[in-house]
């Protein structure tokens, strides 16, 4: 079964609202969660704990939570491991950017 463009748009909009509310709820419950950082298992970016979710052994940032939940809803993902594998290039790119920035900072 294929989702129409309107259905996909509605799912994405609904999930955007949900993950944004999760982020706001986390900040309300623990204001420090917007300043405490971790490295996202999916995209490799350093991100705040606010709005993140632990899926088994993987912690995803708020943006990747959105991608994951939309993927589940649209039946494009079966599990988080599929997403982690699909985003390997993004994580490597993020690591390369970090190394380049670190090398540049060491030169200055």
N, C-alpha and C positions, 0 to 999 in steps of 0.2 A: 504494500500500500504506500503510495507516494503522497506526501503532504503538499498542499497547494502553497503558493507564495504567501498568501494571506495567513494561512495557518501557521507557517513557519515564522512569519513576522510577529504574530500574536504570541507564540510560544517564547520567542526571544524577548519580547517586551515584558511579558509576565515574569520570566526568569530574571531579567534585569532588575525589576522591582524587588523580587525576593532576595537576591544576593545583596543588593544595596541595603535593604532593611536588616539583613543579617549583620552587615558591617556596622551599621548604626547601633544595633542592639549590643554588639560586642563592645563598642566604644562607650555606650551608656553603662554597661555592666562593669567594664574595666577600662577607664580612659587611657591607661598606659598601653593598651593593645594597639593603638595607632602609632606608637613610637617603638614598640618592641618588634624586631625584625627577624626574619628567617629567609632561607633560600627555597623558593618554590620548587617542588619536585617535578613539575611539568615544564614550566617555561625557563626555570633557572634564574629568575630575577630575585633580587632582594626585595621583600615585600613585608608590610605590617601584618601582624597576627589578626588584626581586626578583619573580620569577614572571611578568614581562611577556614578551611575544613580539613580534618585529618581523615583520609580514606585509607584505612588499613595502615600500611607502612608509609604511605605518601601524604605529605601535607601540600595542599594547593592554595595559592593566593586567591583573592576574591575574584580576579579576572578569569583565572583558570577554572574556578568553581563554576562560573557562568558557562564557560565552554563545555565543561563536563556535564553539567545538568541539562543543558540544551541538547548535547549529544545523546544523553540517555533518553530524554523525552522524545527525540526524533528517531530513536533506535539506530543511531549511527555509531554508538559505542555500547559495548556489552559490559565493560568494566574499566576501572581506572588504568589498569596496566596497558590497555589498548591506547589510551590517550598519552600515557607516558612514552610509549614507544613511538607514537606518531609525532611527538614533539621533540624528539631527540635532536634534530637539526637546530631547533630554536634554542635548546639548552646549550649546545656546543657554541652557537653564535654568541650567546650571552657570556659564556666563559671566555671566549676569545676577546670580546670587548672589555671584559674585566681585566684580563692580562695586559692588553694594550694600554688601558688607562693606568694600571699599576706601574708598568714600565715607564710611561710618560711622567708619572708623578715622581718616580725615583730619579729621573734625569734632571728634574727641576729642583 
